[in-house]
Amino acid sequence: MITALYFIGAIIFIISVTAGIFSGSIMVFLTSVVSGVSSAVVLFALAKILENQENILYRLESQEELQRRVQRQEKKVCSKCNNTYEGDYNSCPRCGNRE
């Protein structure tokens, strides 16, 4: 999708410049070039925005996965009964001992 937007923007620019050159009028040429450049800029900006959004989503997913892995690894061992339990508990679920 992003590559297609870049490609379409470049094609629109090339077509507008070519049409302006073959028109024979300087006013039509300038109008054609300005419209082609503005259309290409809009499409390039949209492609860049989509690219940035994909990058942000990828980083968020990576961050969430890392956070899940860290939470799974945090374990506590009860000093009273030697039971291993999740690190987010305040006391041992087997004997109730508070650490």
Secondary structure, DSSP 4 states (H G I P E B T S, - for coil): -HHHHHHHHHHHHHHHHHHHHHH--HHHHHHHHHHHHHHHHHHHHHHHHHHHHHHHHHHHHHHHHHHHHHHHH-EEE-TTT--EEETT-SB-TTT--B-
